[in-house]
Amino acid sequence: MPKLPILSGQQIIKVLNKIGYRVIRQKGSHIRLDCSALGKKRITVPDYKSIDKSLLMKILRNAELTPEEFLKLLE
């Protein structure tokens, strides 16, 4: 498995936008994304300066992305 970088919440949201997720609301520092057009789960991404790798893995699982696919989209 490739090594995942430590990213900010905004960087993760930009990658998720590439696969169809759109921001639907924000409450405090948590941003809710929806991709119902593709039948995927809603995802909550915290708007933090750095997101831990374990939380990033959970976000990727909910988005049905592998770490390899995520890193390819990050480029």
C-alpha positions as CSV (number, residue, x, y, z in Angstrom):
1,M,0.0,0.0,0.0
2,P,1.4,3.4,-0.9
3,K,2.2,5.9,1.8
4,L,-0.5,8.5,2.2
5,P,0.5,12.1,2.7
6,I,-0.9,14.3,5.5
7,L,-3.3,16.7,3.8
8,S,-5.6,19.5,4.8
9,G,-9.4,19.2,4.7
10,Q,-9.6,21.6,1.7
11,Q,-7.0,19.5,-0.3
12,I,-9.1,16.4,0.3
13,I,-12.3,18.1,-0.8
14,K,-10.6,19.3,-4.0
15,V,-9.8,15.6,-4.8
16,L,-13.3,14.5,-4.0
17,N,-14.7,17.2,-6.2
18,K,-12.9,15.5,-9.2
19,I,-15.0,12.4,-8.7
20,G,-18.3,14.1,-8.4
21,Y,-18.7,15.1,-4.7
22,R,-20.2,18.5,-4.0
23,V,-20.4,20.5,-0.8
24,I,-24.0,20.6,0.5
25,R,-23.5,22.3,3.8
26,Q,-21.0,23.2,6.5
27,K,-21.6,23.3,10.3
28,G,-18.6,24.6,12.2
29,S,-15.5,23.1,10.9
30,H,-17.2,20.0,9.4
31,I,-18.1,20.1,5.7
32,R,-20.7,17.7,4.3
33,L,-20.2,16.4,0.7
34,D,-22.8,14.5,-1.4
35,C,-22.5,12.4,-4.5
36,S,-26.0,11.0,-4.8
37,A,-25.9,11.3,-8.6
38,L,-23.5,8.4,-8.6
39,G,-25.2,6.6,-5.7
40,K,-22.4,7.0,-3.2
41,K,-22.5,7.8,0.5
42,R,-22.4,11.3,2.0
43,I,-19.1,12.1,3.5
44,T,-18.1,14.6,6.3
45,V,-14.6,16.1,6.0
46,P,-13.3,18.3,8.8
47,D,-11.8,21.6,7.7
48,Y,-8.6,21.1,9.6
49,K,-5.0,22.2,8.6
50,S,-3.9,18.5,8.8
51,I,-5.9,15.3,8.8
52,D,-4.5,12.2,10.3
53,K,-3.9,9.2,8.0
54,S,-6.4,7.0,9.9
55,L,-9.2,9.6,9.3
56,L,-8.1,9.9,5.7
57,M,-8.5,6.1,5.3
58,K,-12.0,6.3,6.7
59,I,-12.9,9.1,4.2
60,L,-11.5,7.0,1.4
61,R,-13.4,3.9,2.5
62,N,-16.7,6.0,2.5
63,A,-15.9,7.4,-0.9
64,E,-15.1,3.9,-2.2
65,L,-11.6,4.9,-3.3
66,T,-8.4,2.9,-2.9
67,P,-5.3,4.8,-1.7
68,E,-3.8,4.2,-5.1
69,E,-6.8,5.9,-6.9
70,F,-6.7,8.7,-4.4
71,L,-3.0,9.4,-5.0
72,K,-3.6,9.3,-8.8
73,L,-6.3,11.9,-8.4
74,L,-4.1,14.0,-6.1
75,E,-1.5,14.5,-8.8
